[in-house]
Amino acid sequence: MSNTLSDLFATIEARKETMPEGSYTAELLRAGENEILKKIGEEAVEVIIAAKGEGDERVRYEMADLLYHCLVLLAQRGQTWQEIEGELASRF
């Protein structure tokens, strides 16, 4: 995993442990899996819309949002990005 993803996931994990007030990540985690899944769905649609006519910069922006929300789901479920990398590696 890149340093950026590692750092982001570490921050998400820290928010999960401390659940600080005012943290969007903590809000999502408190709201529960259904809310996180809803956000993933919204972000996936936004990636598609961006790719169909809003340009590469917008695609990058929306893809970053999608990846963030996917990482929140992994943390909420007690899984890691390394497990995803392992799954991808097993497919080669």
C-alpha positions in Angstrom: 0.0 0.0 0.0 1.3 3.5 -0.8 2.3 5.7 2.1 -0.7 7.9 1.4 -3.2 5.0 1.7 -1.3 3.6 4.8 -1.5 7.0 6.4 -5.1 7.5 5.6 -6.0 4.0 6.9 -4.0 4.6 10.1 -6.0 7.9 10.6 -9.3 6.1 10.0 -8.3 3.4 12.5 -7.3 6.1 15.1 -10.7 7.8 14.6 -12.3 4.4 15.2 -10.5 4.0 18.5 -11.0 7.6 19.8 -14.3 8.6 18.0 -13.5 12.3 18.4 -16.4 14.8 18.1 -16.4 16.7 14.9 -14.6 14.0 12.9 -16.5 13.0 9.7 -14.9 9.5 10.0 -16.2 9.1 13.5 -19.6 10.3 12.4 -19.7 7.7 9.7 -18.6 4.9 12.0 -21.2 6.0 14.6 -23.9 6.0 11.9 -23.1 2.4 11.1 -22.6 0.1 8.1 -25.7 1.1 6.3 -24.7 4.7 6.2 -21.2 3.8 5.1 -22.6 1.6 2.3 -24.9 4.4 1.2 -21.9 6.8 0.9 -20.0 4.2 -1.1 -22.9 3.9 -3.5 -23.2 7.7 -3.9 -19.5 8.0 -4.5 -19.5 5.2 -7.1 -22.3 6.9 -9.0 -20.3 10.2 -8.8 -17.2 8.4 -10.3 -19.3 7.2 -13.2 -20.9 10.6 -13.8 -17.4 12.2 -13.7 -16.0 9.6 -16.1 -18.8 10.2 -18.5 -18.2 13.9 -19.1 -16.7 15.9 -16.2 -13.0 15.3 -17.0 -10.0 13.6 -15.4 -9.6 16.0 -12.5 -13.2 15.3 -11.4 -12.7 11.6 -11.8 -9.6 11.7 -9.5 -11.5 13.8 -6.9 -14.5 11.4 -6.9 -12.3 8.3 -7.0 -10.5 9.6 -3.9 -13.8 10.0 -2.1 -14.8 6.5 -3.1 -11.5 5.0 -1.9 -11.8 6.9 1.4 -15.3 5.5 2.1 -14.2 2.0 1.1 -11.4 2.3 3.7 -13.9 3.4 6.3 -16.0 0.3 5.6 -12.9 -2.0 5.9 -12.0 -0.4 9.2 -15.6 -0.7 10.5 -15.6 -4.4 9.6 -12.2 -5.0 11.2 -10.5 -5.7 7.9 -7.4 -4.1 6.3 -6.3 -2.8 3.0 -3.5 -5.4 3.1 -6.2 -8.1 3.0 -7.5 -6.5 -0.2 -4.0 -6.5 -1.7 -3.7 -10.1 -0.7 -7.0 -10.9 -2.5 -5.9 -9.1 -5.6 -2.5 -10.8 -5.6 -4.2 -14.2 -5.3 -5.9 -13.6 -8.6 -2.7 -13.4 -10.7 
